[in-house]
Amino acid sequence: MKRLLLPAVMLLIGCGGGESGGAESAGGEEAASVAPLGTAVLAGSVNLTGTPPDNPMIDMSEEQACVDAHGATTADPVVVANDGKLANVFVRVVGGLPGGPYPQPTQPAVVDQQGCLYHPRVLGVMVGQDLEIRNSDPMLHNIKAVPTENRGFNISQPREGMTSSRSFDTPEVMVPLECNVHGWMKAYVGVTENPYFATSGEDGGFSIGGLPAGTYQLEAWHELFGTTTTEVTVADGETATVELSFDAGTG
């Protein structure tokens, strides 16, 4: 373990729920912030063992603007770096936390529709946090949330530059986002009661900060490979290194 020289920064990302559509700006009052519970950090990487499956090709020929943006492209449920590091894994603390109140987000999370793909593909949000949904494409997109615990929504954004805002009321991991116009468009949103989550980047790395000293249970979720859990102990002001792993054979 190594001692931090600066306070940890938590990763806060978001999503939305509700009905009605249209060109809406992300709004609502900002949630009040409270001080982080501690200065411990859980940081590490996610690995994929075995041979990654091939991602399916996408036929975007119906949308010339998206063909121009990507050419021939694939859906990307599996993004693996050369050294086997796995992106788009949602990592969250599921055990060992003290009771709240927890630090609250003061900004909306953002998901963009760009080149007929959702960006990012995997993100997280706290219950009640705004998700700002943007359309950066010069075409119609339809955003459909398909939760099992929350109220879903199905909204249209026919013009470039439109935004809509939604939020979820109940924890749920994960909520799929789809597009009825472009069937290959997929994204996933983790809705949690606390801010102790992160999504692994293209290098497989993640970091969850602002925790008090303790022993925590971490859960990692991937859309093809399911979930894996581990336990880690960390002291206040220190960083615990966490290595998580999925087997490509389970996809």
C-alpha positions in Angstrom: 0.0 0.0 0.0 1.2 3.6 -0.6 0.3 6.7 1.2 -1.6 9.4 -0.6 -0.2 12.9 -0.8 -3.6 14.4 -1.9 -7.2 13.7 -0.9 -8.9 11.1 -3.0 -11.4 12.1 -5.6 -14.5 10.0 -6.0 -15.9 9.1 -9.4 -19.5 10.2 -9.8 -21.4 9.2 -12.9 -25.1 9.2 -13.6 -28.4 8.1 -15.3 -32.1 8.8 -15.5 -35.7 7.6 -15.4 -39.2 8.9 -16.0 -41.7 9.5 -18.8 -42.3 12.2 -21.5 -39.9 13.3 -24.1 -38.8 16.4 -26.0 -35.9 18.9 -25.9 -35.3 19.4 -22.2 -32.2 20.8 -20.5 -30.8 18.9 -17.5 -32.3 20.7 -14.5 -33.5 20.4 -10.9 -31.8 21.6 -7.8 -28.3 20.4 -7.1 -27.9 17.9 -4.3 -26.2 19.2 -1.2 -22.7 18.0 -0.7 -21.3 16.5 2.5 -17.7 15.8 3.3 -16.2 12.5 2.2 -16.4 9.8 4.8 -12.6 9.1 4.7 -9.4 9.3 2.7 -8.9 5.6 1.8 -8.9 4.6 -1.9 -9.6 1.3 -3.7 -7.8 1.3 -7.0 -6.7 -1.3 -9.5 -7.5 -3.0 -12.7 -9.8 -5.6 -14.4 -8.3 -8.4 -16.3 -9.7 -10.8 -18.9 -8.1 -14.2 -19.1 -8.5 -16.4 -22.2 -9.2 -15.4 -25.8 -11.7 -12.5 -26.1 -14.8 -13.2 -28.3 -15.1 -11.3 -31.5 -17.4 -8.3 -31.3 -20.2 -8.3 -33.9 -20.0 -6.0 -36.9 -22.6 -3.2 -37.2 -24.3 -2.3 -40.4 -24.7 1.5 -40.3 -25.4 1.9 -44.0 -28.8 3.4 -43.4 -27.1 6.4 -41.7 -24.5 8.0 -43.9 -23.3 10.4 -41.2 -22.5 7.4 -38.9 -20.7 5.6 -41.7 -18.7 8.7 -42.3 -17.8 8.8 -38.6 -16.8 5.1 -38.2 -16.6 3.3 -41.6 -16.9 -0.4 -40.9 -17.2 -0.8 -37.1 -18.2 -3.3 -34.4 -20.4 -3.2 -31.4 -18.1 -3.1 -28.4 -19.3 -5.2 -25.6 -15.7 -6.4 -25.2 -12.9 -3.8 -25.2 -9.6 -5.3 -24.2 -6.2 -3.8 -24.2 -3.2 -5.7 -25.6 -2.2 -6.8 -22.1 -5.6 -8.3 -21.3 -7.1 -5.3 -19.4 -10.9 -5.1 -19.7 -12.8 -1.8 -20.1 -16.5 -1.0 -19.4 -16.7 -3.0 -16.1 -18.9 -1.4 -13.5 -17.2 -1.8 -10.1 -19.0 -0.9 -6.8 -18.7 -1.3 -3.1 -21.5 -3.7 -2.0 -20.5 -4.4 1.6 -18.7 -2.9 4.6 -19.9 0.7 4.2 -21.1 2.6 7.3 -24.5 4.1 7.1 -25.0 7.4 5.3 -25.4 10.2 4.8 -23.2 9.7 1.7 -21.5 12.4 -0.4 -24.0 13.6 -3.0 -23.3 14.5 -6.7 -23.7 18.2 -7.6 -23.6 17.7 -11.3 -25.6 15.5 -13.7 -24.1 12.4 -15.3 -24.0 12.6 -19.1 -24.5 10.0 -21.8 -24.1 11.2 -25.4 -25.3 9.8 -28.7 -22.5 10.3 -31.1 -21.9 8.5 -34.4 -24.9 6.2 -33.7 -23.3 4.9 -30.5 -23.8 5.6 -26.8 -20.9 7.3 -25.0 -20.0 6.0 -22.5 -21.3 2.5 -22.9 -21.3 1.8 -19.1 -21.9 4.4 -16.4 -23.2 4.8 -12.9 -25.5 7.2 -11.1 -26.8 7.7 -7.6 -30.5 7.4 -6.8 -32.1 10.7 -7.6 -29.1 12.1 -9.6 -29.9 13.6 -13.0 -28.8 11.9 -16.1 -28.4 14.3 -19.0 -29.0 12.5 -22.3 -27.5 14.3 -25.4 -27.9 13.9 -29.1 -24.8 15.0 -31.0 -25.9 13.4 -34.2 -27.8 15.1 -37.1 -30.6 12.6 -37.0 -33.4 11.1 -34.9 -32.5 9.0 -31.9 -34.9 7.3 -29.6 -33.7 6.6 -26.0 -35.5 3.6 -24.3 -34.6 2.6 -20.7 -35.6 -0.9 -19.8 -35.4 -1.3 -16.0 -36.9 -4.0 -13.9 -37.0 -2.1 -10.6 -37.5 1.5 -11.8 -40.0 3.2 -14.1 -38.8 3.1 -17.6 -38.8 5.8 -20.2 -38.9 6.1 -24.0 -38.1 9.5 -25.4 -37.4 10.9 -28.9 -34.6 13.4 -29.8 -35.1 14.2 -33.5 -32.5 17.0 -33.8 -28.9 17.5 -33.2 -28.1 19.3 -29.9 -31.2 18.2 -28.0 -30.9 17.2 -24.4 -33.2 15.5 -21.9 -32.9 14.8 -18.2 -34.1 11.8 -16.2 -33.4 10.2 -12.8 -34.1 6.9 -11.1 -35.7 6.4 -7.7 -34.5 2.9 -6.8 -31.1 1.1 -6.8 -30.7 -1.2 -9.8 -27.7 -2.7 -11.4 -27.9 -2.6 -14.4 -30.5 -0.6 -16.4 -30.2 -1.2 -20.1 -30.5 1.7 -22.5 -31.6 1.0 -26.1 -32.5 2.9 -29.3 -35.6 1.9 -31.2 -34.3 3.6 -34.3 -30.8 2.0 -34.3 -31.0 -1.5 -32.8 -27.3 -1.8 -32.3 -27.1 1.1 -29.8 -26.7 -0.2 -26.3 -25.6 1.3 -22.9 -25.9 0.2 -19.3 -26.5 2.3 -16.2 -25.8 1.2 -12.6 -28.1 3.0 -10.1 -26.7 2.9 -6.5 -27.5 4.4 -3.1 -23.9 5.6 -2.6 -21.1 7.2 -4.7 -18.6 4.3 -4.2 -18.5 3.1 -7.8 -16.4 3.5 -11.0 -16.2 2.1 -14.5 -13.0 0.6 -15.8 -11.3 2.6 -18.6 -9.7 1.4 -21.8 -6.6 0.5 -19.7 -8.8 -1.6 -17.4 -8.1 0.8 -14.5 -10.5 2.1 -11.9 -10.4 4.1 -8.6 -12.9 4.6 -5.9 -12.0 7.1 -3.2 -13.3 8.9 -0.2 -13.8 5.8 1.9 -13.2 5.4 5.6 -10.8 2.7 6.8 -12.4 -0.7 6.7 -12.9 -4.1 5.0 -15.0 -3.9 1.9 -16.7 -6.2 -0.6 -16.4 -5.2 -4.2 -18.6 -6.4 -7.0 -17.6 -6.1 -10.7 -20.1 -6.4 -13.5 -19.6 -6.9 -17.2 -22.4 -7.2 -19.8 -21.1 -10.5 -21.2 -19.1 -12.0 -18.4 -21.5 -11.5 -15.4 -20.2 -10.5 -12.0 -17.3 -11.3 -9.8 -16.6 -10.2 -6.2 -13.6 -9.8 -3.9 -12.9 -8.5 -0.4 -10.2 -5.8 0.4 -9.0 -4.1 3.5 -7.7 -0.5 3.5 -6.4 1.9 6.1 -7.4 5.6 6.2 -5.1 7.7 4.0 -3.9 4.7 2.0 -4.6 3.1 -1.4 -5.4 -0.6 -1.5 -4.5 -2.3 -4.8 -7.3 -4.5 -6.2 -7.0 -6.9 -9.1 -10.3 -8.2 -10.6 -10.5 -10.9 -13.2 -13.1 -12.4 -15.7 -12.8 -15.5 -17.7 -13.4 -15.1 -21.4 -14.9 -18.6 -21.5 -17.9 -17.4 -19.5 -19.1 -14.9 -22.1 
